[in-house]
């Protein structure tokens, strides 16, 4: 889909759920040819149990520290009214995703994101089961 003011692309991917963190930079790079000149890339993940942010994508920080902080802030074994209402187990996933947020805006120049050397765009799936996720990228 394309119009005069913007270009749009979609990233479809599968996740393992339960805090799975996926580096989106390789997928964004595939769409970099659409990012001409200077502008901003806006990313939005569809769904209320996933989020987008940036981080240094390395095993200790991503797989251990980030998960530990989320567990301290919003424990997965606490009582959530959402779970009592819907008889499911993902109240914490909704809260964690809401805390981080579903969207991210990153500046770019001539097809390259203007991020730090060790800064990657990531998707975090907080749901309790594997999911198919869709991220919408809009280039302005």
Secondary structure, 3 states (H helix, E strand, C coil): CECCCCEEEEEEEEECCCCEEEECHHHHHHCHHHCCCEEEEEEEECCCCEEEEEECCCHHHHHHHHHHHHHHHCCCCCCCHHHHHHCCCCHHHHHHHHHHCCEEEEEEECCEECCCCCCEEEEEECCCCCEEEEEEEEEC
